[in-house]
Structures are given as C-alpha cells and as structure tokens.
Amino acid sequence: MARYTLVYGLRLIPEGSLNGVEEATLKLADGSTAGLTLHTVDGTIPQLRRALDRSLDAFFDFLPGADEEDLKRFGE
C-alpha cells in the first residue's frame, strides 16, 4: 500500500472577520516547492463538520493512484 503525508490545517474565526486567504507553500525534501490551496467555509459548527466531511471525501475520490488493494481494504 502506498504511504503519504497528509498536510492540513484548521482554524475557526468569527464569520465576517476574515479579510483574505493566500496560498500556502510547502517545501519538499528535494528542494522544490508545492502550493497548498486554502479553502473557506462559513456556517455553524454542524454545518462546518458536514462540509469538511464532504470536502475530504471528494478529495480522496479524485486522488489518482489508489490501487485496487487499497480500495478493497479501505474503500467504502
């Protein structure tokens, strides 16, 4: 099974107090960099939980490279 490092971050701030969001930069071991797009979602805590769950599901659905063994063992 392929192994990965999942990079993520979360922060809750009061709705309406965010002035902007910029792309984060990852520094890779080979010296190169990669972008990390940041997303925002507004709502109540239950709405945010549902939105985050849907977003994570979509991320892994579109991720290339899951081999058949991974899908059999861990797919839903």
BELPEDA-V64132 format. One record per pair of residues at least 12 apart in sequence whose ideal C-beta (glycine too) atoms are under 8 Angstrom apart, sorted by the first residue. I is the first residue (numbers start at 1). J is the second residue. If there is no record, write none. Layout:
i=I j=J
i=I j=J
This chain:
i=1 j=67
i=1 j=69
i=1 j=70
i=1 j=73
i=2 j=65
i=2 j=66
i=2 j=67
i=2 j=70
i=7 j=26
i=7 j=36
i=9 j=24
i=10 j=52
i=12 j=48
i=15 j=42
i=18 j=40
i=21 j=38
i=21 j=39
i=21 j=40
i=22 j=38
i=23 j=35
i=23 j=36
i=23 j=37
i=23 j=38
i=24 j=36
i=24 j=38
i=39 j=55
i=41 j=55
